[in-house]
C-alpha cells in the first residue's frame, strides 16, 4: 500500500525580516519543529518540508539553518504581483511552495503554517482566494505571533474553515507548531483528508506518548543580550542559598474546603547570576492555627548590604510567624500594631548582626545604622482572610520599603496598593525604607476587599519596576498569564521573564480565591 506523503510548509511573515534579531529568535523556534518532523523514525518518508521567510517585501529567503532538512525552497523566487503587501506575499509564497511540491509526486493535503506579527495587507483576501482555489485541500493555520512589546493585532475575519491561533512570544511557537503538525498527520492517516493522486492510507495510530509537557523561558519585549548569554555562577560564600525557590499550594479551612490558591517564587536576577552572588530576596507564608487567616511576607535585601539576604530571610520567616502568633492570640488584622512589629523585627536583625558582622572587641553595642550597612531589607506583609464576608474576602497590607502590593482586578486591570512615583516612565517605585528602621515613622496599613475574580500580588521591585503602573507590556503579560493560578514551575518561569535592563532578583507571591481554580 502506498504511503501518503504530507507536505508541511512554514512561512515567516514578520515585520522585521529574517536576519534580524527578533525574527531570528522566532525562526530558531521552528528549527526543532523541522528537526522532529524530518528525523522522527515514525515519520520517515512521510513528510515534505518547505520553510521560508520574507526578506523584506521583495524576495523570499530560506532561513540559513533549514537548508539540509527542507525539500522545497523558494530561494530566488520573487513574490508574484504583491511585493508591496507582505502578508499577501506570504500567502503567495505558500501557494508557490504547493505548486513546486506538486511536481515532486503524489501527496496528501498540505499543512500551511503562516507565522505573522503584522496587520494583514488590504489585498490579503485575494491572495487567500488564489491559494484556496489552487489547493482547496490545504489546511491553512495563521499563527499570530504577538510580541509582548506591542498590543497584539486583532484576528481578522477568516473563512470558517481557517482557524487562526494567537501566541504570546516566540517561545510558544515550537509546541504549537508540533501539535498542529501531529494533529494534521493524524487526520490524514485517519482518513479525515483524501490524498491527491494516490489512495488514502489505512488508519495508522501514532505510538502512545511516553511523556508530555514543556518548559520554556519567557521574555517581554526585547530580552536583551544577557538573557541568553549569562552563565549562572554559584556564590562560593553561601553554597546552601538556592538560586530559585517556589511554592504552589491550595489552602483549606478546618472542614477541608479549599479557600485560597497561593503561588510564590523567588528567583535570582541576571546580575547576581553573572557575578556569582546570592539571591537577596525571600518570602514566607503560613496560616493561623484556626485557618482563618493567611499571613504572607515578601522581603528584598538592600543591594549594597553584603548580608542583606540574611536579613530578608529573617524578616520574611520571623515576620510571618510573629504576625500569625499575634492573630492566634485573638487579635484582629485591623488592630495589629504594625509599628511595634517593625520594631521587633528591627531588634531581631540587630541581634543577628551581632552574630554575623565581624567587629573589633571594643566596638561597643551594635547600632541600627551600622547593622543596616550589612543587614537591611524591605518588608511587605499581607494578612488575607480565608472566610468571605458576603462575596468578598478582606486583606490588610503593610509595607516598609519599595516592595509593592497590587490587586489584579477582573478584566486585567492592575491596581497598586501603595503610592507609586515615576508613573509614566519605564520604571516606577515606591518610597524607599528598610528594616532595621532608622526612623520610627511607618506608613499606615491598607485594607483591601477582594472579589472572587481578583488576585492579590505581592512583589519586590525586580518585578515592580518593569511592571511600572501596570498598563504596559509587562502588565499585559502578567495579567494574561495570571488570570488563573498556573502550576508552580510555570509561575516561577513567568516571574523570571527576560526584559532588557531589568536584571534584579525577582520575588512574587500571589493569592487567588480557590473558586477561580477550575481544572
N, C-alpha and C positions, 0 to 999 in steps of 0.2 A: 504494500500500500504506500502510495506516495506521501511524503511528509510535506505539509504545508509550510512554506517559508513566510514569516510575518515581518514586513518592513516596519521599523521604528525610526521615526525622524524627529530630531530635536533642533529647534530653531531658537536662537537668542536674538530678540529684538529689544535691546537695551538702549536707553538714551545716551549712555556712554558706550562707545564702540568697544568690541573685543580688542584687547591690547591695552586697555586702561585698567586701573586697579579695581574699581568696583565691578566691572564686567568680568574681569579675570576671576574675582572671588566667586561670582555666580557660576562661571564656566567650570571652575575647578570642582564645584559640587556635582557637575554632570559626569566627571571622569569615573567615579565609582559606579555610576549607572551603566555607562558604556562597558566598563570592565566586567561587571557582573553579567550583563547580557551577552557579552562576547565569550566569556570563559566558563560560565556555568555549564558543567557537563550535561545537565538535563536539557539545555537549550542548544546544544551543539548542532549546527547546521539548520537551525530553525528560525533565525532572525537575520535580517539585513539591516544595517545601521547607517544612517546618514545624520551628520551634525554640521550646522553652520551658524555663523553669526553675521550680523550686518556691520561691516567695517565702514561706517558712515552710510549715507543714503545711496552711494553709487556702486557698491560692489558687495559680493558675499565673500566671507572668509572662513576657512576651516580653522578651528582652534588648534594651536600647534601640537597639543598632546594627543589629538584624535587620529592623526594620520595612520598609525599602524592598525587601528582597530575599526575603521569605518569602511563601508563598502561602496557608498555613493557620495560623491563630492561635487560641490558647486564652485570649486575654485575656478576663477577666471570666467565665470558665467555671470553676466550683468543682469540686474533685476530688469524684468521686461515691462517697460512702459510706465512704471510708477516709482521712479527713482526718488522723487521728492516726497513720497509718502512711505516712511519706513515700515509702518505697521502693515500696510497693504503689500509692500515689497516682501515682507517676511512670509505672508500668505502665498505670494507668487513663488517664493523660494521653495516652500513646501510642495507646491504643485509641480515645480520643476524637478524636485527630487523624486516625486512619484513617477513622473514621465521617464526620467533616467532609469529608475529602478525597474520599470515595466520591461525594459529591454533585456534585463538580466534573467528573465524567465518567469514562470507562473509564480504567483504569490497570493497570500491571503490579504485581507483588508489591512491597510496601514494604520498605525497609531501615530498621530502627529501631535507633538508637544510644542506649543508656542509660548516661550517664556518672555514676558514683556513687562516693562515698567512704565509704559507711556500711554497717554490717551490715544485711542485709535484715530487714524487719519480719516479725512472726510470720505474717501472712496474705498474704505476697507470692506464694505458690504459687496461692492462689485468684485473685489478680489476673492472674497469668500464664495460668491456665486460661481465664479470661474472654477474655483477649487472643487466645490461640491458637484459641479456639472461634469468635470473631468473624472473625479474619483468619488462617486456617490457612496462607495463602500467605506470610505475613510472615516476614522474616528478622530476628530479634532478636539483637543483639550487645551484651551488657553490657560496658562498658569500666570496669574498676575503677581509678579514679584514686587512687593511693596516695601522698599527700604524704609526703616523707621525714621529716617531723617526727613521724610516728606509725608504729607497726608496721602493715604492710599488712594489710587484712582478709582472712581466708581466703575462697577462692572457694567459693560454695555449690554444692550438687549440682543442677545444672540438668538438664533432659531432654537426651537425647543429641543433639538437633538444635540446641541452643543452645550456642554456643562463646564463652565469655567471654574477654576479653583483660585483661591486667594491665599498667598503665602506671605509671611511677615519676616522677610530676611532670607538671604541665600542659603543659610544652613538647613532650611526646611526643604530645599529642592530635592536633595538626594532621596530621602524616604518617600516623598510624594511621587517622584518620577518612577521609582522602583515599584511602588504599589500599583500605579496606573499601568505600567508595562505588564506586570504579572497578571493583573486583572484582565487586561486585553487578551493576553495569550490564553488564559483560562477560557475566556469567552469563545475564542476561535476553536480551541480544542473541544469545547462542549457543543459545538455546532451553532453557537449564537450568531456567527458570521459564516457566510459561504465564501470559499476561496474563488478567486478569479482565474480561470484557465486550468483548474485542477479539481479533483474530487475533494469534498470536505473530509477531514481526517476523522478516524474513530476517536471516541472520547478517551482522553488520557489524563489521569489525575497527576498533579504535582505531588511529590512526596510530602508527607506531613511535616510541618515546620518543627524543628527541634528547639528553636528559641525565637524570641521576638523582643522588640524593644529598640530603643535608640538613646544615645546620649550625645547632645550637640551643644557647642558653645553658642552663646547669644551675643549679638552686637546690636548697638543702636546708632544709626548713622555711621559716620566714619570711625572705625575702631582704633585708628592709629597704628603705627608700626609695632609698638610694644606688645600689643595683644597676641601677635603671632611669633614674636622674636624672643620674648623674655623666657629664660630658662629658670624656673623657680629654684632658689637655693635655700637650704635649711639654715637655721640660726644655731651655730655650734655652742652658743651660750645657754640655750634652752631647748634641748632635743625633745622634751616632752610637750612642748606647746604646739598643738595641731595647726596646720595650715588652714583647715576648714572644719567647722563643726556645724551640725544641723539637727533639727528635730521636726517630726511631723506626728502629732498626736490628736486624738479625739478625747475631749474631757466629758465626763459624765456626772450626773447628780447621784445622790445616795441610792436612788432606785435603779441606777444603771442606765438611765435615759441620756443619750448624747445631748450636750448643751452647747459646746463650743468646739470649733476646729482651730488648732494652732499650728502654724508653720514658723520655723525660725532657722536662720543661717547666719553664721559669721565667717567671712571669707577674707583671707589675707590679700591685700591690694598688690597691684603690679609693682609698685615701687619697693615694697618690703620683700616681695619675691625676688626682685632683681638684686637688691643689696644683701639678701640673706639675713633679714631681721624679722623679728617675730610679729605676728598679728597682735595689734594693740587693742582691738575691740573685744567685747564679750557680751553675753546676755545670760539671763537666768529666768526661770518661772516656776511657780508652784501654786497649788490651790490651798485654801484654808481647810482645816480638818473636816468641816461640815460641807465642803464643796460648794459653798455659796459664792465664793469669790476666787477669781484668778488674779494672781499678782505677777506682773511681768516687769523686767528691768532690762534696759539696754544701756551699755556704757562704752564710751570711746576714750581710749587713753590719749592724753595730750602728746603730740608727736615729739616735742623737744624734751620730754621727761623720759629718761633712759629706762626706768622700771614701770612705766605707765600701764603696761599690760597687767602687772600685778595689782595695781590699783583698780583697773577696770574689772578684773575678776572678783576682787573683794567687794567692790561696790555692787556688782550685779548679784552675787550669791548672798552676801550678808544683807544687802538691801531687801531682796525678795523675802528672805527668812524673817527679817525684822518686821516688815510690814504684815506678813501673814500671821506672825505671832501676836501682834497688836490686835488684828482683826479677830483672831481666835479668842482673845480675852474679852470680846464683846463690843469693841469699838466699831463705829460705822465709818465707811470711807469718807463721808463728808466732814467728819470731825477729826481726821488724822492730823497730828501735829507734824507737818512736813518739815518745818524749820528744825524741830527737835530731832527728827530722823536724820536730817542732813548733818546736824552737829554730831550725832552719834557716829555716823559714818566717817566724818572728819577725824574724830578721835581714833577710830579703828585704823584708818590709813596712817595716821601719825605713829601709832603703836607698831604697825607693820614696818614703817620706815626705820624705827629704832632697831629692828631686827635685820634689815637688809641693806641699809645705807652705811657705807664704810665711813666712820668719823673718828677723829682723834679722841683719846680717852678723856681729855679735858674740854671737850666741845660744849658741854652743858646740855640742858634739855633740848630736844629736837622741836623746833618751832614750825608753825604752819607754813611759813614761806619757804623754809629750807626743805621741808618734806615735799612741798609741791614742785620743787625743782627736779625731783627724782620720781615722784609718785603723784600723778594727777590725772583725773578722768572725769568725763561728764556723767550725768545720771539722768535717766528718763524712766519714770515709773508709770505704770498703768494698773489700776485696780478695776477689774471688769466683773460686773455681776453676772452670775450664770442663770438667774431666775428672772424671767421677763416681768416687767410691770406694764400691763396692757400688752401692746405689741412690741415694745422696745425693752432693751436692757440698758442699764446705766454703766458708764465708765468714768473714772476720775483719773486725770493725767497730771503729773507733776514733773517739772523739768529743771535741771541745772545744767546750763551749757547749750551747745549748738546741736545736740541730738533732738530730733523733732518727731512729734506725733501727728498723724494725718488720719482723716476718715475718707475712705474711698466710697463715695456715695453711689447709689444705684444709678446707672447710666454712665459711669466712668468719670465722674467729677471729683477731683481731689480737693479736699478742704483741710487747710492747715490749722492746727490747734495752738500754734504759737505765732507770735508776730514775726514775719519774715522781712528782711531787708534785702536790698538789691533786686527787688522784684522787677522782672522785665529784662534782666541781664542773664548771661549764661549760667551764673551761679547765684543762689540765694542762700542766706544763712541767718541764724538767729543770733542774739547777743551771746557773747562767749563768757562762760564761767566754768568752774570745775571744782571738784572735791579733791583735796581738802579746801574748805571755804576760807578765803582770806577776808571776806566781808560778810556780815551777818544777814543781810537782806536777801530774800529769795522771792521769786515770782509766785503769785498765788496759783493754786491748782485750777484745772479746768474741768468742768463737769460736762459730759457728752451723753447724748442719747443715741443709741444705735438701733436702727431698724433691722428687720430680718435680711435686708438686701445690702446692708452696709458692712464695710471691712475696716477694722481699726489696725493701723500700720504704724509701728514704731521703727525708727531708723536712725543710724548715725549719719554724719554729714558725707560719708563716702557715697551714699545713695541720695541723701537730701540735696547735695549741691547740684548734681546733674539733673535731679528732678525739678529744680527751680520752683516755680509756682504751680507746677503740675499740668500746665497747658501745652507743653512742648512734646518733643518726640519721645523722651523717656517716660513722661506721664502717660502718653497713649500706649506705649509698650507695656508698662506695668499694669495699667488699668485693664488691658485686654487679657493679659496672662493671669491676672489675679481676680478675675470675676468670680471664680470658684477656687477652692483650695487645691493647688496642684500636689502631686506626690512630692515628698520631701527632697529627693535628689533633684527633681526639676526646679523646685523652688530655689535651692542653692545655686543652680546654674543660672537662673534668672537674676538673682541678686548679684552674681558675678559677671553681668553683661559688660562687654567691652565698649568703651566710648573714649575717643581721643581726649587727652588732657585730664582724664579722671582716673587716677591710679591709687587712691587711698583705700584703706581697709573698708569693707562693706559689712554692715550688720543690719538685718531686718527681722522683726518679729511681728507677725500678722495674725489677727484673730477674726474668724468668721463665725456667724451663728451656725450651729450644726444643721439647721433646717436647709441651708443653702447647698449642702454637700449631697448631691444626687449621683449615685453610680449607675 
